[in-house]
Amino acid sequence: MIRNADRGGEAEFPLFVFGPVFALGAFTALLALLAGLFGWYPDLMLATAGVAGAAVIMLAVALVYRQAAKTRAADRALRSTEARMGDIIDSAMDAIIAADDSQRIVLYNPAAEKVFLWPREAVLGRPLDMLLPERFRAPHREHIHRQLA
């Protein structure tokens, strides 16, 4: 299987499409060999290859459709989970703040607005240090640097 880095999961789509295509090519080559060995008529070989090709294409389409349905279901489940988590974070009584790898604020709940007296729109995307008193900023940066190392 081929890894899908964007989703962190398995991407089966290329194998569903290209596997049957390669198999059909091998089957057609085998039919051509058999036609030469047994003296089949080209019309019979073409009809057999056409039926086999149609079956392989229908199988590939069904597998791609199934994978797309699974992906849509997983996306719906993820959106539902994210919405529930957002509701929990927004209704929490404690301040919840999250920062990305570059220490920029990416999550700031309503309780954090009350504690730090900064509206969410004013802090999202800004450095986490802005919420710390000046005397704690340098030690905090050093602590984060040690943790990331």
Summary of the structure (lengths in Angstrom):
residues: 149
radius of gyration: 28.9
end to end distance: 32.6
largest distance: 90.6
contacts: 336
relative contact order: 0.06
helix: 71%
strand: 10%
